[in-house]
Amino acid sequence: HANLRTALEAFLRELMNRWSGEAWRVYATLNFLANDKHRFQRFYQGIAIRYYAALEEAIARCLPGLPREVYRDRARIISALIDGSFRQVAVGPKPAYFRRILNHAVAIALEE
């Protein structure tokens, strides 16, 4: 179980690292464009579906045998936590703040 937790933590850390760089700008732009343009909505939804599926699979590997909706809900909660964490202000030193967010995301994923 410890190895799976370590792998999940590494996976989530990588997601956070990507979102803290250029990927966040692309995501924000697509989100904006998808509000009004149908073709961008389909593209944006396709990315979101793959993103959620990857999160769901990572959680399922750590906690096999749960109902699919549990993985789905946890993936969306973790996504909201990570996405929202980058918009927060007055959080103190960023590295410590993002470490706490990562710990919360892992705890949500592994809640039994």
Contacts in CASP RR format, 6 or more apart in sequence:
PFRMAT RR
TARGET T0000
AUTHOR 0000-0000-0000
METHOD contacts of the structure
MODEL  1
HANLRTALEAFLRELMNRWSGEAWRVYATLNFLANDKHRFQRFYQGIAIR
YYAALEEAIARCLPGLPREVYRDRARIISALIDGSFRQVAVGPKPAYFRR
ILNHAVAIALEE
1 62 0 8 1.000
4 61 0 8 1.000
4 62 0 8 1.000
5 62 0 8 1.000
5 106 0 8 1.000
5 110 0 8 1.000
7 58 0 8 1.000
7 61 0 8 1.000
7 62 0 8 1.000
8 58 0 8 1.000
8 59 0 8 1.000
8 61 0 8 1.000
8 62 0 8 1.000
8 106 0 8 1.000
8 109 0 8 1.000
8 110 0 8 1.000
9 102 0 8 1.000
9 106 0 8 1.000
11 58 0 8 1.000
12 58 0 8 1.000
12 78 0 8 1.000
12 82 0 8 1.000
12 102 0 8 1.000
12 105 0 8 1.000
12 106 0 8 1.000
12 109 0 8 1.000
13 102 0 8 1.000
15 55 0 8 1.000
15 82 0 8 1.000
16 82 0 8 1.000
16 85 0 8 1.000
16 98 0 8 1.000
16 101 0 8 1.000
16 102 0 8 1.000
19 27 0 8 1.000
19 82 0 8 1.000
19 83 0 8 1.000
19 86 0 8 1.000
20 86 0 8 1.000
20 98 0 8 1.000
24 86 0 8 1.000
27 83 0 8 1.000
30 40 0 8 1.000
30 43 0 8 1.000
30 44 0 8 1.000
30 47 0 8 1.000
31 44 0 8 1.000
33 40 0 8 1.000
33 44 0 8 1.000
34 40 0 8 1.000
34 41 0 8 1.000
34 43 0 8 1.000
34 44 0 8 1.000
34 45 0 8 1.000
51 79 0 8 1.000
52 72 0 8 1.000
52 75 0 8 1.000
52 76 0 8 1.000
52 79 0 8 1.000
55 74 0 8 1.000
55 75 0 8 1.000
55 78 0 8 1.000
55 79 0 8 1.000
56 68 0 8 1.000
56 71 0 8 1.000
56 72 0 8 1.000
56 74 0 8 1.000
56 75 0 8 1.000
57 71 0 8 1.000
58 109 0 8 1.000
59 71 0 8 1.000
59 74 0 8 1.000
59 75 0 8 1.000
59 109 0 8 1.000
59 110 0 8 1.000
60 66 0 8 1.000
60 71 0 8 1.000
62 109 0 8 1.000
62 110 0 8 1.000
63 109 0 8 1.000
63 110 0 8 1.000
63 112 0 8 1.000
74 108 0 8 1.000
74 109 0 8 1.000
74 111 0 8 1.000
77 108 0 8 1.000
78 105 0 8 1.000
78 108 0 8 1.000
78 109 0 8 1.000
81 101 0 8 1.000
81 104 0 8 1.000
81 105 0 8 1.000
81 108 0 8 1.000
82 101 0 8 1.000
82 105 0 8 1.000
85 97 0 8 1.000
85 98 0 8 1.000
85 101 0 8 1.000
88 97 0 8 1.000
91 97 0 8 1.000
END
